[in-house]
Amino acid sequence: MASAARPLPLLGPDPGRRAVLTRRIQLLVAATITYNLIEAVVAITAGTLASSTALIGFGLDSVIEVSSAAAVAWQFAGRDPEAREKIALRIIAVSFFALAAYVTVESVRVLIGGAEAEHSSVGLVLAALSLLIMPSLSSAQRRAGRELGSRSAVADSKQTLLCTYLSAVLLVGLGLNSLFGWTWADPLAALVIAAVAVKEGREAWRGDACCATPAVAATTADSGDACGCQPGCSCCSRNNS
């Protein structure tokens, strides 16, 4: 009598490829930390000079992003990165929540009568540069994290991607304020970013990174799940819908 079909194990990258991906993630994280440190200093300084809460908030967001990237750097500096992944995910989640809390408080404060910001050419240039640089860093880290099967690397890439959204918000907010004096545009859009940050923080806290799972070799005869993740994974649900 034929035996029941058994699921085959997931096939991750071989040791050589794993070493390459690990090194790539380390380099991308180092680049992210370096850029965000520079971004934080420039944004906070320019924001203080222009009395711009949006610029100051953007700079503090960069500090939070450094903590997220540093968590991933710490994880991959160990001999067994997988053993440190849960702690790294918790740090990333907390950084998302801290970002959401700050953006919300500052947005509400500005909307109910905060100080009006002055024009800032430095802020406009910084936002435009971040809008160009951050998507590339995020995409490269996300691809490497997914291939390696690292949930923390994928979660940190989302933090970097969130900086892209904030850069767009900052650019639009500073632009509208400079051109038309619409001081409400930036804090209103920032509230949307805060909501996204809460969502990403919850997913990082749960370790919900289905798309980080390496490709599966085969599935069970009755599962029909071709994305290689565990039952109940939200990413698979989206893919199968």
GIJOCOR-V316932 format. One record per helix or strand of 2 or more residues. SS is the DSSP state (helix for helix, strand for strand). FROM is the first residue (numbers start at 0). TO is the last residue. Records with the same first field share a line. If there is no record, write none. Layout:
BEGIN
SS: FROM-TO / FROM-TO
END
This chain:
BEGIN
helix: 14-49 / 52-76 / 80-110 / 120-147 / 150-179 / 183-205 / 209-211 / 233-239
END
